[in-house]
Amino acid sequence: MFEIVPERPQDAAPREALLDIAFGTDRHNRTAYRLRDGVLPVRALSYVALIDGAFQGSLSFWPIVVQGARAPLLLGPLAVDPAGRGQAVGIALVRNGLRRARRLGHDLVILVGDHAYYKRFGFIRAGRFKLEMPGPVDQDRLLIRKIPRGQIIGVTGPILPALPEVAA
Ligand SMILES: CC(C)(COP(=O)(O)OP(=O)(O)OC[C@H]1O[C@@H](n2cnc3c(N)ncnc32)[C@H](O)[C@@H]1OP(=O)(O)O)[C@@H](O)C(=O)NCCC(=O)NCCS
């Protein structure tokens, strides 16, 4: 059995190694990473899956800015160690993250991923909202979900990184 716990300092190295395996060492060139440059993930939403105390997978969320949402998030990256896949670890990480995001008052989640996987959590394709990612993205993989689940109204336009404000 696995457990879902807040990310610990010792999880950072296996997380990065797993992400290299899952998405490639050139993953930082992907458009989603333009929303992560210079921004920290939401610490209260960084969770890992452990099996017998050992790192097995992780999920992070990042603050973003988009018109029509008060506190939107970018979900990802989500990855589960190949040895631990197919045991609902990924599902548990996403459900845990969405539940906690709701408690923290976040109202919208956007991600780039497989609709076939994420539709179970209520994500829909975002095409109709005319959102603009900061680079090329497969529109079929741009997914969106309101928190709590519900109709999405007024969300449109550029998706921007939530860069920290720098004092002049
Ligand atoms: C995608 C990933 C996180 C799933 O983790 P997991 O713990 O193996 O998945 P779970 O056991 O929670 O879920 C299993 C279900 O998801 C389905 N599934 C897994 N990957 C899928 C995908 N890419 N597309 C559609 N369905 C998928 C399985 O068929 C299974 O469906 P079922 O419940 O109907 O039988 C894992 O395969 C992974 O790390 N992949 C590489 C990185 C990646 O693609 N991340 C997500 C992209 S945004």
The ligand as a Gaussian input file, in Angstrom:
#p B3LYP/6-31G(d) Opt

LIG

0 1
 C        0.228000       8.981000     -15.958000
 C        0.750000       8.386000     -14.652000
 C        1.012000       9.490000     -13.660000
 C       -0.343000       7.463000     -14.116000
 O        0.064000       6.993000     -12.851000
 P       -0.455000       5.600000     -12.268000
 O       -0.263000       5.624000     -10.815000
 O        0.135000       4.463000     -13.044000
 O       -1.981000       5.684000     -12.684000
 P       -3.184000       5.204000     -11.805000
 O       -2.865000       3.802000     -11.335000
 O       -3.498000       6.202000     -10.773000
 O       -4.355000       5.203000     -12.851000
 C       -4.522000       4.092000     -13.650000
 C       -5.548000       4.422000     -14.696000
 O       -5.059000       5.468000     -15.518000
 C       -5.004000       5.017000     -16.867000
 N       -3.909000       5.720000     -17.501000
 C       -2.632000       5.756000     -17.118000
 N       -1.931000       6.558000     -17.968000
 C       -2.826000       7.026000     -18.877000
 C       -2.730000       7.896000     -19.974000
 N       -1.587000       8.466000     -20.350000
 N       -3.863000       8.145000     -20.681000
 C       -5.040000       7.574000     -20.343000
 N       -5.182000       6.776000     -19.286000
 C       -4.080000       6.485000     -18.570000
 C       -4.856000       3.525000     -16.756000
 O       -5.281000       2.873000     -17.921000
 C       -5.794000       3.236000     -15.597000
 O       -7.138000       3.309000     -16.014000
 P       -8.308000       2.489000     -15.260000
 O       -8.415000       3.076000     -13.867000
 O       -9.508000       2.782000     -16.086000
 O       -7.851000       1.088000     -15.255000
 C        2.022000       7.537000     -14.875000
 O        1.769000       6.574000     -15.870000
 C        3.219000       8.351000     -15.286000
 O        3.965000       8.817000     -14.446000
 N        3.402000       8.529000     -16.596000
 C        4.507000       9.292000     -17.132000
 C        4.333000      10.768000     -16.880000
 C        2.995000      11.286000     -17.348000
 O        2.539000      10.949000     -18.428000
 N        2.367000      12.138000     -16.483000
 C        1.087000      12.691000     -16.707000
 C        1.094000      13.570000     -17.887000
 S        0.442000      15.126000     -17.573000

